[in-house]
Amino acid sequence: MREPISRRTQSGISAALLRMPALRCQSPLAKAVSLLGALSLLNLFAAPLMAASAADAPVYSLVVPKAANSLLLDVARAGSRLVAVGDRGHVLYSDDNGATWTQAKVPTRQMLTSVFFVDDKKGWVTGHDSLILATADGGLTWTEQFSDLEREAPLLDIWFKNAEQGFAVGAYGVLLETTDGGAQWDDVSDRLDNEDQRHLNGITEIKDSGLFAVGEMGSMYRSSDWGQTWETVAGPYEGSLFGVSGTTESGSVLVYGLRGHLFRSSDFGKTWQQVDLKSNAGVLDFGLANGALLKDGSVVVVGHGGSVLKSTDKGHSFSVLNRADRLSLSGVSADDKGDLILVGQGGVHVATSTGAAPQQ
């Protein structure tokens, strides 16, 4: 196994480097792209990882007037509220469907990479330096649950089954588990057959089936017992996969990554079909970064070049739109009316249900 090169993660790193695999292959943007190039992961199989000490004095993110226009990497709903996260420890929330945003007080200035809520109050965020933050008031205030500076590597996605049990994934094959809402996080990376420590970029629930995780070099893993045991999945693609989404159909999995590659399985990853992605400009060739299953049952995937893909037939086909501004996108949610809330370069973009800029 190649030893990873040590290099500290910088909170202000360019979005174009965020998920670039360490000296393994080239990729597009972060959570719009792969992983920050050349990260080091130390003591991966150390003793169980404890929550951060409350005695550590936090350094809070700076409150800036244009935070909603800064680089943001993910967005999620907390009930009727929208919460977005990104560069320099920025967490923003909106109670008016994205028209206005308020910056929360957050005890970090690290890059934040993903956000997940189990209900309208309880949520978690991942970030660089293996950081995990938690909120119990819908994103208004945040506390640090866990960090590991010596790992020098980011966590890239997080998922919770309920308010107690959750998993986080990240650089160099890291898989963390909590069974008490984050009071303690345990390193359970050895549950995966991942000797080369390939980066894990995404994890999600698949309807009536279990959990599915994807990562570098087409790596895929599934668990039918909610993360206690994992099976390596033979995938259809050897390039990096940056995200995974379920649909409203039992066993249906969507995975996506480099150069517009998107694959669908109807049987929890046993067999795969590539989904053709074409627009008026031709075959889509932009990297795909992140996606969401919306409450109306549609699936939206976003990525490089302002790409917005939407499916209303459980992922069998997608409409493809490349926004005129061509800004790379790394997260998506929807407001109460079904219009899309996009985040990425340039911050928050309120769009129509297809991803287009609203007419003025």
Buried (B, 14 or more C-beta within 10 A) or exposed (E): EEEBEEBEBEBEBBBBBBBBBBEBBEBBBBBBBBBBBBBBBBEBEEEEBEBBEEEEEBEEBEEEEEBBBBBBBBBBBBEEBBBBBBBBBBBBBBBEBBEEBBBBEBBBBBBBBBBBBBEBBBBBBBBBBBBBBBBBEBBBBBBBBBBBEEBBBBBBBBBBBEBBBBBBBBBBBBBBBBBEBBEBBBBBBEBBEBEEBBBBBBBBBBBEBBBBBBBBBBBBBBBBEEBEEBBEBEBBBEBBBBBBBBBEBEBBBBBBBBBBBBBBBBEBBEEBEEBEBEBEEEEBBBBBBBBBBBEEEBBBBBBBBBBBBBBBEBBBBBBBBBBEEEBBBBBBBBBEEEBBBBBBBBBBBBBBBEBBBEEE
